[in-house]
């Protein structure tokens, strides 16, 4: 039929009585069309009674299973990935650490903010306590010390400090050279241990030669003595080789320690020679300004405005410390909710920003997104029950309508519908799986029900032919949903009327007919 099909389930139908003559004529086969004299035979039709039925209207649709939540996890701050602690396919809990960024810069900023907060609180406490006899000298000394530190930071290390660091590097290198020489001596045959090994090897060779001669020219007693001397010489050789190996191991350990000392001395020298960082310079400059402000406050009478300003400075420093603490926490990239990581995009050493996806995380729960005709969507309400059938054929599951999205697709004239499966469906359905859904929208009242074959549809409204006596007359009807081979009629017919269900192709209003089993033209009965 040319209209949108509705899937309905018939809950019941009212009993009906078949008129005697119509039932009798409809149940038998008429071998020949009845003629009237010599006139053309009457058309043979099959009729059915209009009955009543009660049904529930359901909307059928097709959708896809998707994860309820899917996000690309990214860092909250920019930085270098220090370590990656998770991988694709891993199940993670909410708040679990997935990766760590380099925290050094954030830690330094936090420590500076904490120090600034402590100083602001001390200034406020000093103002509230009022000036003391020694507050001015102490404030002046603190200001002088802050200025000295700032100047020294800008000027760099003193020549004496550099000379001391250079001397430390030279001494460490000298110790390294001595350790290398000791190792070479221990491994050389010219050293004491090498001489002992050579002597032991010569003894072994000599005693082995004497033993060989003893087998041919010496007495048995002399041969036994030569064998004993050979065994003793071999034992002495093993001891000498072990002593030499131990000496070489000790020399190697001393060399490693000397090399580490050279590295440490060179690092200390590099620190002295390196210029101060902008953060260090700014911290020293702030310390000078704060010390000067403390001196001014100690020399002047405390004014209410100064206390208000000090309290504001404490609040600002506390906010900065809180922001710095959050930056430290942001070096930990965590899972926003529990689920499964389906992808990982970064590796150790990568530089990331808040716009850089690091992982894709999907939740274990799923829902179904489907499209429904806009006309049918108006009858669907949140909370209504839906029955899901995977297109793979694996069972059926209950779901509930979460919402019907308001926008209409201008191309398909459909609206999107979100369904939430119950626990059984949550565990059985997988994202990407296609399902069909059936939603009960309303129960239709008891209305006339006729075979769908009785309905004639064309350019105009649908019609059926109603049999009155032996004549047929067209009746315009308003159709409802279908129920198998039948269709509900919402207007235009009454229960008990007889409608033509076969043979009506060439009928016109007022035609006389006879009830029977019509035969297609050219087909033998």
Legacy VTK file of the C-alpha trace (Angstrom):
# vtk DataFile Version 3.0
C-alpha trace
ASCII
DATASET POLYDATA
POINTS 525 float
0.000 0.000 0.000
1.211 3.551 -0.725
1.081 4.876 2.846
3.476 4.506 5.772
3.010 1.138 7.421
2.390 0.913 11.160
3.134 -2.280 13.035
0.281 -3.150 15.395
-0.660 -6.113 17.531
-4.269 -7.093 17.703
-5.353 -7.635 21.293
-8.752 -8.949 20.438
-11.707 -8.655 18.143
-15.406 -8.667 18.766
-17.433 -11.648 17.695
-19.562 -11.139 14.672
-22.457 -12.933 13.013
-22.421 -13.842 9.399
-25.595 -13.126 7.583
-27.067 -16.395 6.434
-27.352 -15.815 2.761
-24.061 -13.896 2.440
-22.113 -16.516 4.407
-23.650 -19.302 2.356
-22.893 -17.602 -0.939
-19.366 -16.631 0.185
-18.538 -20.160 1.294
-19.411 -21.953 -1.913
-17.906 -21.853 -5.327
-20.147 -20.658 -8.115
-19.357 -22.668 -11.217
-20.907 -20.191 -13.637
-21.883 -16.548 -13.413
-25.671 -16.136 -13.162
-27.221 -14.718 -16.288
-30.428 -12.774 -16.706
-32.077 -13.824 -19.875
-29.692 -12.999 -22.679
-28.023 -10.128 -20.877
-24.337 -9.951 -19.775
-23.659 -12.079 -16.681
-23.344 -10.264 -13.336
-19.796 -9.765 -11.929
-18.871 -12.310 -9.290
-17.351 -10.868 -6.080
-16.244 -12.075 -2.694
-17.396 -10.173 0.371
-16.518 -9.980 4.059
-18.267 -8.553 7.083
-16.981 -5.445 8.858
-16.128 -6.436 12.437
-14.642 -4.645 15.415
-11.198 -5.134 16.976
-9.059 -3.731 19.788
-5.347 -3.150 19.116
-2.257 -1.420 20.449
-0.342 0.826 18.056
3.431 0.347 17.953
6.177 2.206 16.148
8.989 0.191 14.608
12.400 1.723 13.973
16.041 0.774 13.446
18.941 2.213 15.423
22.538 1.685 16.468
24.067 0.928 19.847
26.582 3.497 21.065
28.540 4.129 24.234
26.690 6.429 26.620
29.827 8.525 27.080
32.925 8.812 24.905
35.599 11.463 25.399
39.111 12.258 24.269
41.140 12.609 27.468
43.667 15.482 27.373
45.964 17.218 29.833
44.710 20.352 31.589
48.076 22.079 31.164
50.806 22.019 28.536
53.970 20.044 29.197
56.158 17.080 28.378
54.825 13.565 29.011
57.065 12.074 31.689
55.493 8.632 31.874
52.468 6.843 30.356
50.685 4.541 32.810
47.821 3.165 30.682
47.364 1.485 27.313
44.619 0.871 24.767
42.184 -1.846 25.804
42.708 -1.231 29.533
39.753 -0.827 31.874
40.250 2.118 34.228
38.396 3.557 37.215
37.230 7.134 37.638
40.139 9.278 38.808
42.806 6.707 37.881
46.095 8.249 36.717
46.712 7.634 33.025
49.882 9.694 32.477
52.206 12.131 34.253
53.606 15.369 32.867
56.961 16.841 33.910
56.091 18.530 37.252
59.244 20.586 37.803
57.997 23.930 36.504
54.640 23.544 38.292
56.370 22.550 41.546
58.665 25.592 41.388
55.703 27.909 40.803
53.802 26.334 43.677
56.715 26.664 46.089
57.142 30.324 45.112
53.404 30.917 45.625
53.489 29.237 49.039
56.449 31.381 50.058
54.627 34.501 48.877
51.544 33.518 50.875
53.613 33.003 54.012
55.220 36.407 53.563
51.859 38.120 52.994
50.463 36.539 56.149
53.523 37.609 58.127
53.106 41.190 56.923
49.462 41.196 57.917
50.282 39.773 61.334
52.963 42.420 61.804
50.536 45.203 60.936
47.914 43.851 63.305
50.476 43.501 66.097
51.737 47.052 65.607
55.327 48.345 65.543
57.890 47.099 68.089
61.151 48.788 69.216
63.253 46.459 67.099
60.942 46.206 64.086
62.558 49.046 62.137
66.162 47.717 62.406
64.987 44.202 61.589
62.999 45.388 58.574
65.964 47.442 57.359
68.295 44.441 57.737
65.837 42.252 55.794
65.622 44.862 53.051
69.422 45.127 52.841
69.751 41.327 52.689
67.114 41.100 49.934
68.933 43.755 47.888
72.287 41.977 48.321
70.779 38.681 47.220
69.162 40.326 44.192
72.405 42.027 43.126
74.405 38.847 43.588
71.872 36.941 41.521
72.182 39.448 38.680
75.978 39.740 38.963
76.544 36.001 39.018
78.952 34.001 41.203
82.090 35.605 42.685
85.523 34.838 41.215
86.420 32.981 44.399
83.409 30.689 44.065
84.196 30.031 40.412
87.863 29.375 41.205
86.863 26.930 43.932
84.531 25.107 41.552
87.220 24.971 38.848
89.722 23.602 41.394
87.205 20.955 42.423
86.855 19.868 38.787
90.651 19.709 38.376
91.087 17.697 41.556
88.381 15.284 40.497
89.999 14.812 37.101
93.383 14.209 38.743
91.844 11.551 40.965
90.243 10.019 37.876
93.623 9.867 36.103
95.203 8.208 39.150
92.430 5.654 39.265
92.895 4.914 35.563
96.648 4.427 36.124
95.999 2.113 39.074
93.643 0.049 36.948
96.212 -0.160 34.156
98.879 -1.234 36.669
96.636 -3.903 38.162
95.895 -5.310 34.708
99.502 -5.136 33.472
101.906 -8.054 33.672
104.567 -5.617 34.886
102.870 -5.039 38.230
103.346 -7.123 41.360
100.262 -9.190 40.769
101.314 -9.835 37.185
104.772 -11.019 38.269
103.238 -13.427 40.757
100.992 -14.875 38.070
103.928 -15.279 35.680
106.029 -17.015 38.355
103.146 -19.343 39.209
102.643 -20.232 35.570
106.378 -20.971 35.210
106.249 -23.257 38.258
103.288 -25.098 36.750
105.106 -25.544 33.452
108.270 -26.728 35.205
106.518 -29.218 37.483
104.408 -30.507 34.566
107.651 -31.117 32.610
109.253 -32.871 35.580
106.190 -35.052 35.954
106.379 -36.009 32.300
110.031 -37.042 32.678
109.221 -38.905 35.866
106.946 -41.242 34.014
109.882 -42.360 31.847
113.151 -41.861 33.803
112.392 -41.332 37.516
111.526 -43.795 40.181
107.900 -44.090 41.235
108.650 -42.126 44.416
110.295 -39.321 42.447
107.420 -39.300 39.975
104.879 -39.006 42.829
106.860 -36.110 44.292
106.867 -34.385 40.909
103.075 -34.790 40.624
102.597 -33.287 44.096
104.794 -30.331 43.130
102.692 -29.875 39.964
99.430 -29.798 41.986
100.906 -27.293 44.437
102.076 -25.127 41.552
98.572 -25.166 40.013
97.025 -24.149 43.366
99.516 -21.305 43.647
98.642 -20.215 40.100
94.910 -20.130 40.931
95.596 -18.020 44.045
97.767 -15.612 42.061
95.135 -15.219 39.343
92.401 -14.595 41.979
94.577 -11.951 43.653
95.158 -10.248 40.326
91.415 -10.293 39.506
90.563 -8.793 42.926
93.144 -6.041 42.399
91.661 -5.226 38.993
88.116 -5.136 40.467
89.160 -2.743 43.217
90.913 -0.512 40.704
87.793 -0.507 38.492
85.562 0.494 41.442
87.936 3.310 42.341
87.848 4.524 38.745
84.005 4.590 38.707
83.954 6.652 41.901
86.491 9.061 40.438
84.447 9.467 37.257
81.293 10.195 39.317
83.225 12.825 41.275
84.287 14.490 38.001
80.672 14.556 36.796
79.436 16.116 40.063
82.170 18.762 40.071
81.455 19.665 36.454
77.701 19.937 37.203
78.393 22.254 40.150
80.576 24.433 37.953
77.908 24.536 35.242
75.302 25.691 37.797
77.580 28.534 38.874
78.238 29.593 35.313
74.560 29.351 34.196
72.593 32.637 34.254
69.665 32.888 36.694
66.241 31.867 35.416
63.504 34.503 34.939
61.571 32.902 37.785
64.530 33.269 40.180
65.078 36.905 39.170
61.391 37.713 39.597
61.295 36.041 43.010
64.349 38.010 44.165
62.842 41.269 42.854
59.567 40.547 44.643
61.469 39.833 47.844
63.166 43.257 47.620
59.844 45.003 47.052
58.192 43.153 49.930
61.095 43.880 52.281
60.922 47.574 51.348
57.192 47.598 52.002
57.790 45.994 55.388
60.377 48.667 56.229
57.969 51.420 55.220
55.258 49.889 57.353
57.599 49.588 60.337
58.628 53.240 60.042
55.113 54.591 59.595
52.068 54.546 61.765
49.746 51.697 60.840
46.763 53.025 58.902
43.452 51.197 58.369
44.089 51.321 54.637
47.348 49.421 55.142
45.545 46.636 56.994
42.917 46.431 54.249
45.659 46.265 51.617
47.517 43.592 53.592
44.373 41.487 53.870
43.829 41.842 50.122
47.445 40.808 49.533
46.909 37.702 51.670
43.766 36.809 49.704
45.560 37.329 46.400
48.556 35.264 47.529
46.203 32.504 48.710
44.484 32.495 45.315
47.842 32.295 43.565
48.899 29.418 45.805
45.635 27.604 45.080
46.087 28.127 41.335
49.673 26.862 41.568
48.501 23.812 43.508
45.949 23.072 40.793
48.721 23.357 38.197
50.699 20.750 40.109
47.623 18.501 40.214
47.134 19.083 36.476
50.429 17.305 35.765
48.454 14.125 36.542
46.205 13.123 33.615
43.312 11.143 35.088
40.232 9.313 33.808
37.103 11.506 34.163
34.929 8.396 34.596
35.285 4.634 34.693
35.438 2.831 31.370
37.720 1.322 28.724
40.520 3.057 26.853
39.986 2.339 23.173
42.994 4.322 21.913
46.254 5.889 23.088
47.809 8.720 21.064
50.936 9.797 23.012
54.201 8.295 24.201
56.794 9.258 26.792
58.619 12.458 25.879
55.816 13.926 23.754
54.861 17.584 24.250
51.123 18.050 24.757
48.654 20.892 25.225
45.036 20.910 26.444
44.054 20.540 22.760
46.111 17.343 22.307
44.077 14.107 22.622
46.006 11.593 24.716
43.467 8.763 25.127
39.938 7.858 23.991
37.767 6.681 26.891
34.325 5.053 26.521
31.922 4.231 29.317
30.735 0.656 29.967
27.084 1.718 29.658
25.390 1.950 26.253
22.313 3.510 24.745
20.574 3.308 21.376
20.200 6.197 18.943
17.465 5.704 16.355
15.497 7.755 13.843
11.717 7.836 13.827
9.322 9.572 11.377
8.445 13.029 12.662
4.717 12.242 12.549
5.178 9.132 14.703
7.598 10.846 17.123
4.852 13.099 18.456
3.160 10.035 19.991
6.312 8.866 21.844
6.941 10.061 25.402
10.021 9.717 27.665
9.776 6.672 29.904
7.833 4.535 27.428
8.981 0.927 27.050
10.757 -0.292 23.939
11.710 -3.828 22.929
15.115 -4.125 21.245
15.962 -6.885 18.768
19.621 -7.103 17.637
19.781 -7.550 13.873
22.169 -10.420 14.565
19.147 -12.257 16.001
20.559 -12.729 19.494
17.509 -12.384 21.767
15.513 -9.293 22.741
16.002 -6.705 25.473
13.900 -4.100 27.230
14.783 -0.415 27.000
13.238 2.899 28.014
12.852 6.108 26.046
15.217 8.714 27.492
14.285 11.571 25.173
13.008 12.475 21.732
15.264 15.145 20.272
13.243 18.154 19.083
14.976 18.898 15.769
13.696 17.359 12.519
16.057 16.253 9.761
14.928 18.287 6.730
16.037 15.566 4.296
14.498 12.472 5.906
11.794 14.227 7.955
12.793 12.162 10.992
13.640 12.906 14.609
16.266 11.152 16.691
15.299 9.031 19.655
17.500 7.944 22.592
16.775 4.580 24.259
18.418 3.244 27.425
18.625 -0.584 27.679
18.075 -2.253 31.052
20.812 -4.242 32.816
20.491 -7.303 30.561
20.846 -5.199 27.435
23.728 -3.206 28.936
25.756 -6.394 29.351
24.789 -7.962 25.999
24.780 -5.073 23.517
28.028 -3.673 22.130
28.704 -0.223 20.621
28.263 -0.233 16.855
25.680 -3.055 16.875
22.510 -2.487 14.820
19.127 -3.161 16.461
15.479 -2.831 15.642
13.097 -1.393 18.221
9.375 -1.562 18.807
7.593 1.006 21.001
3.974 0.775 22.120
2.536 4.260 21.718
-1.203 3.911 22.438
-4.168 1.533 22.679
-6.693 2.133 19.909
-10.342 1.932 20.892
-12.560 -0.735 19.406
-13.032 0.288 15.797
-14.148 -1.422 12.575
-11.672 -3.889 11.108
-11.728 -5.073 7.474
-9.421 -7.135 5.260
-6.751 -4.939 3.667
-7.735 -6.417 0.282
-11.006 -4.484 0.458
-9.267 -1.080 0.374
-8.826 0.634 -2.980
-6.136 3.349 -3.019
-5.281 5.650 -5.870
-5.055 9.356 -6.544
-7.897 10.180 -4.187
-8.746 9.060 -0.664
-9.018 5.315 0.009
-12.349 3.623 -0.719
-14.124 0.302 -0.278
-17.151 -1.141 -2.101
-20.108 -1.799 0.217
-22.698 -4.410 -0.836
-26.312 -3.336 -0.366
-28.693 -5.995 -1.548
-27.211 -7.074 -4.895
-25.616 -3.717 -5.726
-22.279 -2.193 -4.689
-21.563 1.409 -3.735
-18.157 3.019 -3.006
-17.531 4.406 0.488
-14.656 6.715 1.350
-12.883 5.536 4.481
-10.267 6.884 6.924
-7.723 4.181 7.635
-5.850 3.373 10.832
-2.928 1.031 11.450
-2.717 -2.411 9.897
-2.931 -5.694 11.752
-1.544 -8.485 9.631
-3.856 -8.931 6.632
-6.461 -6.574 8.144
-6.647 -2.816 8.569
-8.504 -0.659 11.092
-11.033 1.819 9.681
-11.328 4.984 11.754
-14.260 6.373 9.787
-16.637 5.613 6.875
-17.849 2.096 7.821
-20.018 0.452 10.437
-19.892 -2.969 12.017
-21.913 -5.592 10.123
-21.632 -4.018 6.667
-20.482 -6.220 3.813
-17.457 -5.067 1.812
-16.068 -6.486 -1.426
-12.647 -8.109 -0.928
-12.177 -9.678 -4.373
-13.489 -8.935 -7.876
-13.884 -5.169 -7.403
-11.304 -4.079 -10.003
-13.890 -3.072 -12.653
-16.889 -2.188 -10.492
-18.689 1.132 -10.560
-21.205 2.675 -8.221
-24.565 0.939 -8.386
-23.384 -2.177 -10.258
-25.315 -5.354 -9.605
-23.147 -8.282 -8.532
-23.451 -11.847 -7.399
-21.500 -13.164 -4.392
-19.169 -16.050 -4.967
-15.559 -16.761 -5.797
-14.476 -14.566 -8.729
-12.274 -15.992 -11.468
-9.487 -14.000 -13.109
-10.079 -13.441 -16.847
-8.481 -16.126 -18.979
-7.889 -18.505 -16.056
-9.853 -21.749 -15.993
-11.705 -22.536 -12.840
LINES 1 526
525 0 1 2 3 4 5 6 7 8 9 10 11 12 13 14 15 16 17 18 19 20 21 22 23 24 25 26 27 28 29 30 31 32 33 34 35 36 37 38 39 40 41 42 43 44 45 46 47 48 49 50 51 52 53 54 55 56 57 58 59 60 61 62 63 64 65 66 67 68 69 70 71 72 73 74 75 76 77 78 79 80 81 82 83 84 85 86 87 88 89 90 91 92 93 94 95 96 97 98 99 100 101 102 103 104 105 106 107 108 109 110 111 112 113 114 115 116 117 118 119 120 121 122 123 124 125 126 127 128 129 130 131 132 133 134 135 136 137 138 139 140 141 142 143 144 145 146 147 148 149 150 151 152 153 154 155 156 157 158 159 160 161 162 163 164 165 166 167 168 169 170 171 172 173 174 175 176 177 178 179 180 181 182 183 184 185 186 187 188 189 190 191 192 193 194 195 196 197 198 199 200 201 202 203 204 205 206 207 208 209 210 211 212 213 214 215 216 217 218 219 220 221 222 223 224 225 226 227 228 229 230 231 232 233 234 235 236 237 238 239 240 241 242 243 244 245 246 247 248 249 250 251 252 253 254 255 256 257 258 259 260 261 262 263 264 265 266 267 268 269 270 271 272 273 274 275 276 277 278 279 280 281 282 283 284 285 286 287 288 289 290 291 292 293 294 295 296 297 298 299 300 301 302 303 304 305 306 307 308 309 310 311 312 313 314 315 316 317 318 319 320 321 322 323 324 325 326 327 328 329 330 331 332 333 334 335 336 337 338 339 340 341 342 343 344 345 346 347 348 349 350 351 352 353 354 355 356 357 358 359 360 361 362 363 364 365 366 367 368 369 370 371 372 373 374 375 376 377 378 379 380 381 382 383 384 385 386 387 388 389 390 391 392 393 394 395 396 397 398 399 400 401 402 403 404 405 406 407 408 409 410 411 412 413 414 415 416 417 418 419 420 421 422 423 424 425 426 427 428 429 430 431 432 433 434 435 436 437 438 439 440 441 442 443 444 445 446 447 448 449 450 451 452 453 454 455 456 457 458 459 460 461 462 463 464 465 466 467 468 469 470 471 472 473 474 475 476 477 478 479 480 481 482 483 484 485 486 487 488 489 490 491 492 493 494 495 496 497 498 499 500 501 502 503 504 505 506 507 508 509 510 511 512 513 514 515 516 517 518 519 520 521 522 523 524
